[in-house]
Amino acid sequence: MSGAPRPRRSTGNKIVRFAIVGLANTGIDLASFFVLLELHVPPLPANIGAWFVAVVFSFVANGFWSFEREPTIRLRDAFLRFASLGAAISLGVSSLSIALLAATIGLWPAKIGGVIVAAILNFLAARWSIEGRLLK
């Protein structure tokens, strides 16, 4: 293959790829959460464990398939950005949702609601951490 640069993917293409990874990632998160609950891990620590498994998968899949990684951002730095934002957004939103809503609407609806809200915020966070930009 030639050394010519590959054309950049459109934002629409990135959103579709991000959504596909997000669906797989949600399955991994929910399955990990279920397994940890079955192992009698309390809900909030189970949420943290499931998040950690999911964030590793999400970084690899989004970093190498959904987005074009900015070569000036070291892989370690991109992962730290991604995980830090993921902790603040997805882990924070889903844990807050569980803590505030589980007693009212149930554990699983609270978990799933948090996942949905976090997915929207995570697109911008992933784009910034991997590509080094938010918009355009």
VONU-75490 format. One line per 4 residues: for each residue x, y, z of N, C-alpha, C. Coordinates in Angstrom, 3 decimals. Layout:
% residues N
X,Y,Z,X,Y,Z,X,Y,Z  ...
***
This chain:
% residues 136
0.838,-1.176,0.000,0.000,0.000,0.000,0.882,1.237,0.000  0.436,2.289,-0.634,1.241,3.498,-0.736,1.255,4.244,0.589  2.202,5.177,0.718,2.332,5.972,1.929,1.388,7.160,1.948  0.472,7.237,0.993,-0.466,8.363,0.944,-1.393,8.315,2.145
-1.709,9.481,2.695,-2.608,9.497,3.850,-4.015,9.037,3.462  -4.654,8.339,4.387,-6.020,7.893,4.149,-6.963,9.077,4.308  -8.046,9.095,3.529,-9.006,10.188,3.702,-9.666,10.096,5.079  -9.940,11.262,5.665,-10.578,11.304,6.985,-12.034,10.885,6.858
-12.502,10.165,7.871,-13.905,9.766,7.900,-14.768,10.987,8.238  -15.957,11.001,7.712,-16.899,12.082,8.009,-17.395,11.941,9.449  -17.925,13.028,9.969,-18.494,12.987,11.319,-19.639,11.980,11.366  -20.460,11.929,10.329,-21.560,10.957,10.279,-21.045,9.530,10.354
-19.978,9.245,9.614,-19.373,7.917,9.647,-18.858,7.601,11.051  -18.245,8.581,11.684,-17.733,8.378,13.041,-18.861,8.126,14.029  -19.965,8.849,13.852,-21.106,8.646,14.748,-21.651,7.229,14.596  -21.766,6.746,13.366,-22.269,5.387,13.125,-21.309,4.364,13.748
-20.027,4.519,13.512,-19.049,3.597,14.090,-19.079,3.658,15.619  -19.151,4.886,16.165,-19.214,5.072,17.606,-20.457,4.385,18.170  -21.579,4.480,17.469,-22.822,3.844,17.920,-22.698,2.320,17.916  -22.070,1.772,16.894,-21.874,0.317,16.825,-20.995,-0.143,17.982
-19.884,0.563,18.185,-19.005,0.230,19.316,-19.775,0.413,20.617  -20.575,1.469,20.694,-21.354,1.736,21.899,-22.339,0.632,22.220  -22.981,0.077,21.202,-23.899,-1.041,21.434,-23.150,-2.253,21.984  -22.013,-2.569,21.355,-21.201,-3.687,21.859,-20.713,-3.387,23.271
-20.271,-2.173,23.476,-19.755,-1.755,24.768,-20.841,-1.808,25.846  -22.047,-1.407,25.491,-23.161,-1.480,26.435,-23.430,-2.929,26.822  -23.384,-3.814,25.844,-23.556,-5.241,26.143,-22.477,-5.754,27.091  -21.245,-5.336,26.848,-20.133,-5.743,27.715,-20.319,-5.175,29.120
-20.704,-3.912,29.202,-20.943,-3.262,30.495,-22.054,-3.978,31.262  -23.195,-4.199,30.609,-24.333,-4.829,31.283,-24.030,-6.272,31.661  -23.350,-7.005,30.784,-22.995,-8.394,31.100,-22.023,-8.455,32.277  -21.036,-7.572,32.273,-20.078,-7.533,33.386,-20.780,-7.160,34.686
-21.689,-6.184,34.608,-22.457,-5.763,35.778,-23.271,-6.935,36.325  -23.936,-7.661,35.432,-24.737,-8.825,35.822,-23.869,-9.881,36.505  -22.736,-10.207,35.895,-21.844,-11.228,36.470,-21.368,-10.797,37.854  -20.980,-9.551,37.982,-20.514,-9.076,39.288,-21.629,-9.096,40.328
-22.835,-8.736,39.931,-23.964,-8.837,40.861,-24.212,-10.285,41.267  -24.112,-11.204,40.311,-24.285,-12.627,40.601,-23.207,-13.146,41.550  -22.042,-12.504,41.525,-20.956,-12.860,42.435,-21.102,-12.137,43.781  -22.268,-11.513,43.972,-22.620,-10.816,45.215,-21.779,-9.577,45.486
-21.303,-8.945,44.420,-20.640,-7.655,44.560,-21.756,-6.619,44.686  -21.683,-5.696,45.630,-22.726,-4.662,45.763,-22.835,-3.822,44.477  -24.019,-3.229,44.223,-24.260,-2.533,42.954,-23.241,-1.458,42.569  -22.866,-0.566,43.459,-21.933,0.493,43.049,-20.536,-0.047,42.732
-19.946,-0.925,43.560,-18.661,-1.516,43.151,-18.789,-2.361,41.869  -19.916,-3.042,41.693,-20.130,-3.820,40.460,-20.175,-2.885,39.258  -20.776,-1.724,39.429,-20.831,-0.734,38.354,-19.428,-0.259,37.994  -18.598,-0.036,38.989,-17.214,0.401,38.736,-16.434,-0.684,38.006
-16.567,-1.928,38.445,-15.875,-3.028,37.777,-16.330,-3.209,36.343  -17.631,-3.142,36.125,-18.170,-3.291,34.772,-17.706,-2.140,33.884  -17.682,-0.937,34.454,-17.214,0.219,33.701,-15.770,0.022,33.265  -14.919,-0.469,34.157,-13.511,-0.643,33.822,-13.331,-1.616,32.658
-14.028,-2.739,32.699,-13.954,-3.710,31.596,-14.416,-3.041,30.300  -15.526,-2.323,30.365,-16.092,-1.696,29.176,-15.212,-0.580,28.633  -14.569,0.200,29.514,-13.773,1.334,29.034,-12.534,0.844,28.271  -11.958,-0.257,28.683,-10.803,-0.797,27.955,-11.233,-1.221,26.555
-12.339,-1.974,26.460,-12.842,-2.371,25.148,-13.162,-1.147,24.292  -13.868,-0.179,24.892,-14.297,1.004,24.162,-13.119,1.804,23.623  -12.077,1.960,24.420,-10.912,2.708,23.958,-10.263,2.025,22.756  -10.083,0.726,22.858,-9.448,-0.006,21.752,-10.312,0.086,20.495
-11.590,-0.202,20.623,-12.470,-0.203,19.447,-12.629,1.195,18.854  -12.869,2.192,19.699,-13.034,3.555,19.174,-11.715,4.136,18.688  -10.635,3.827,19.386,-9.338,4.382,19.019,-8.790,3.853,17.710  -9.168,2.626,17.369,-8.621,2.037,16.149,-9.650,1.865,15.039
-10.929,2.135,15.316,-11.937,1.934,14.285,-12.847,3.146,14.101  -13.318,3.761,15.176,-14.281,4.853,15.043,-13.634,6.177,14.689  -12.511,6.482,15.309,-11.852,7.767,15.137,-10.469,7.581,14.537  -9.920,8.670,13.986,-8.533,8.657,13.532,-7.692,9.259,14.651
-6.872,8.439,15.255,-6.076,8.916,16.381,-5.078,9.957,15.911  -5.022,11.057,16.643,-4.056,12.120,16.353,-2.667,11.592,16.718  -1.747,11.509,15.741,-0.437,10.906,16.013,0.413,11.682,17.024  0.111,12.953,17.232,0.899,13.712,18.209,0.452,13.431,19.650
-0.681,12.751,19.809,-1.144,12.374,21.144,-0.679,10.943,21.397  0.190,10.781,22.383,0.692,9.444,22.691,-0.460,8.539,23.106  -0.342,7.257,22.788,-1.392,6.284,23.082,-1.733,6.284,24.572  -0.733,6.324,25.415,-0.954,6.342,26.865,-1.742,7.586,27.266
-1.377,8.722,26.709,-2.079,9.964,27.030,-3.525,9.924,26.525  -3.716,9.371,25.337,-5.074,9.248,24.804,-5.915,8.359,25.716  -5.336,7.241,26.186,-6.086,6.356,27.082,-6.403,7.062,28.398  -5.437,7.788,28.945,-5.688,8.497,30.206,-6.789,9.542,30.039
-6.776,10.264,28.923,-7.849,11.227,28.646,-9.185,10.502,28.554  -9.184,9.428,27.774,-10.404,8.663,27.520,-10.957,8.089,28.821  -10.099,7.470,29.622,-10.541,6.861,30.873,-10.967,7.925,31.883  -10.244,9.033,31.935,-10.602,10.102,32.867,-11.964,10.691,32.523
-12.155,10.991,31.252,-13.454,11.516,30.836,-14.540,10.461,31.004  -14.181,9.211,30.725,-15.141,8.119,30.909,-15.552,7.990,32.361  -14.590,8.177,33.258,-14.907,8.103,34.684,-15.832,9.238,35.062  -15.531,10.428,34.573,-16.342,11.586,34.911,-17.726,11.507,34.283
-17.799,10.981,33.092,-19.074,10.974,32.371,-19.817,9.658,32.582  -19.344,8.577,31.969,-20.127,7.343,32.002,-20.199,6.725,33.386  -19.069,6.638,34.059,-19.090,6.059,35.399,-19.834,6.988,36.346  -19.583,8.278,36.245,-20.268,9.235,37.111,-21.768,9.251,36.894
-22.192,9.330,35.631,-23.620,9.388,35.323,-24.313,8.085,35.708  -23.711,6.941,35.368,-24.380,5.674,35.690,-24.396,5.415,37.193  -23.327,5.759,37.898,-23.307,5.571,39.350,-24.301,6.509,40.027  -24.357,7.751,39.562,-25.312,8.704,40.112,-26.742,8.237,39.859
-26.973,7.729,38.671,-28.288,7.212,38.329,-28.674,6.048,39.249  -27.738,5.136,39.490,-28.008,4.009,40.389,-28.265,4.516,41.810  -27.399,5.401,42.278,-27.529,5.902,43.650,-28.836,6.670,43.860  -29.247,7.464,42.869,-30.426,8.306,43.043,-31.742,7.657,42.617
-31.688,6.762,41.630,-32.935,6.267,41.048,-33.263,4.803,41.309  -32.286,4.002,41.699,-32.527,2.561,41.843,-33.654,2.257,42.819  -33.710,2.963,43.926,-34.763,2.706,44.911,-36.143,3.082,44.381  -36.181,4.031,43.449,-37.457,4.513,42.916,-37.916,3.733,41.691
-37.021,3.566,40.714,-37.435,2.929,39.447,-36.859,1.534,39.261  -35.977,1.099,40.157,-35.366,-0.218,40.054,-33.927,-0.111,39.600  -33.142,-1.103,39.976,-31.708,-1.101,39.669,-31.430,-1.094,38.167  -32.044,-2.011,37.415,-31.748,-2.114,35.982,-32.229,-0.898,35.188
-33.442,-0.381,35.420,-33.816,0.850,34.698,-32.879,2.022,35.020  -32.443,2.122,36.278,-31.514,3.194,36.648,-30.182,3.021,35.925  -29.672,1.799,35.868,-28.400,1.517,35.184,-28.524,1.840,33.689  -29.578,1.363,33.057,-29.753,1.568,31.613,-29.981,3.044,31.289
-30.740,3.740,32.107,-30.939,5.169,31.900,-29.635,5.941,31.969  -28.796,5.589,32.930,-27.485,6.225,33.043,-26.609,5.950,31.840  -26.675,4.736,31.325,-25.888,4.360,30.144,-26.316,5.195,28.926  -27.600,5.390,28.761,-28.107,6.146,27.610,-27.657,7.609,27.673
-27.822,8.234,28.823,-27.409,9.631,28.969,-25.903,9.769,28.740  -25.138,8.856,29.312,-23.680,8.918,29.194,-23.216,8.720,27.755  -23.907,7.901,26.972,-23.493,7.633,25.588,-23.446,8.916,24.767  -24.409,9.760,24.965,-24.460,11.017,24.217,-23.253,11.894,24.554
-22.953,11.996,25.828,-21.815,12.815,26.265,-20.474,12.188,25.881  -20.432,10.865,25.842,-19.173,10.176,25.559,-18.675,10.360,24.131  -19.561,10.619,23.170,-19.106,10.824,21.792,-18.130,11.994,21.731  -18.533,13.129,22.304,-17.654,14.297,22.289,-16.379,14.043,23.084
-16.506,13.377,24.209,-15.331,13.088,25.039,-14.360,12.165,24.310  -14.873,11.143,23.648,-14.009,10.214,22.915,-13.319,10.920,21.754  -14.055,11.736,21.065,-13.469,12.459,19.928,-12.330,13.366,20.395  -12.544,14.070,21.507,-11.499,14.945,22.029,-10.292,14.136,22.492
-10.509,13.041,23.212,-9.395,12.292,23.776,-8.589,11.548,22.731  -9.206,11.138,21.651,-8.512,10.349,20.629,-8.009,11.232,19.486  -8.861,12.172,19.035,-8.507,13.013,17.902,-7.963,14.389,18.322  -8.181,14.742,19.552,-7.711,16.032,20.022,-8.609,17.190,19.636
-9.876,16.909,19.298,-10.806,17.973,18.946,-12.224,17.566,19.313  -13.070,18.570,19.473,-14.471,18.314,19.816,-15.384,18.426,18.621  -15.227,19.477,17.868,-16.152,19.758,16.775,-15.463,19.686,15.428  -16.234,19.592,14.386,-15.821,19.605,12.991,-15.066,18.419,12.555
***
